Amino acid sequence: MPTPQFILDLRAKVGHDMLWLPGVTAVVFDDEGRVLLVQRADNKSWALVTGILEPGEQPAVGAIREVLAETAVVAEAERLLSVTVLPPVEYYNGDQWQCLNVTFRCRATGGEARVNDEESINVGWFRLDALPDISRRHQAYIKDALAPDGATRFALS
Amino acid sequence: MPTPQFILDLRARVGHDMLWLPGVTAVVFDDDGRVLLVKRADNGRWALVTGILEPGEQPAVGALREVLEETAVVAEAERLLSVTALPLVEYFNGDRTRYLDVAFRCRAVGGEARVNDDESVDVGWFTLDSLPDLLDRHREAIRDAQTSHSAARFIA
């Protein structure tokens, strides 16, 4: 997705200052148990679908919206896997962010995976024994999604 | 808690514009199964302990910090109950905020419940069959805390 309008409006007033915003990550499986990944345009690495929530948007709704926007896959949210604080990041332009991330396990129910916006240069379904190089954090989210139904993970410190 | 400094700093730049912020709600039980409530100074209503997360603060840590600040009760977070976007709040001064609320079930492990800051005019433990009038979402959080569902509730 492009940068949401509300963030552009905020940035016009706060400049590069740290913004603390809710975001989402989606671990989407198809009927064969493959996981949906995107190759990001910004750093060329493979990753789960992620995004920033619009103000007031329910996290599961935002996760499904991001999956559709980035991959043309229609999905349903099945389980809330974790709520985690991501490390602060500084973008190439100096903007500073920190994200409270909500991760969902989702199930694909329609659509054909393809590059659907300018955020990704590649989109694909990957078997769990043939995942490309992805961040440790995203590996952990996939592991959470594979665990039998359990409590939503959160950090105690 | 008083308004966090980072919000005062943001407000100085954005005025009353809508902010979209992570917040927390704590459903704290004692060993007798009573729930901890605060009577809010701003509207005189009983409520669960709520608060705003500092940038980068883990939600469970923020929830326990708020419980301690508002009630002097030391607690542990046991389960993440729900994550929900709440309706727009418009404050008396015109500030507008939307919260993404993360609710936890917590267990009191120490401290004596008392009014501990200027946010509350009363603090107390209530048995579940004698709860005062509460917001629907706080009643729902208390119900969530009593169920055995282990994964957090969300709105699809």
Interface residues (C-beta under 8 A of the other chain):
Chain A: F6 D9 L10 K13 V14 D17 M18 W20 L21 P22 L53 P55 G56 E57 Q58 P59 A60 V61 E76 A77 R79 L80 V83 T84 V85 P88 Q98 L100 V102 F104 D149 G150 A151 T152 R153 F154 A155 L156 S157
Chain B: F6 D9 L10 R13 V14 D17 M18 W20 L21 P22 L53 P55 G56 E57 Q58 P59 A60 V61 A77 R79 L80 V83 T84 A85 P87 L88 R98 L100 V102 F104 S150 A151 A152 R153 F154 I155 A156
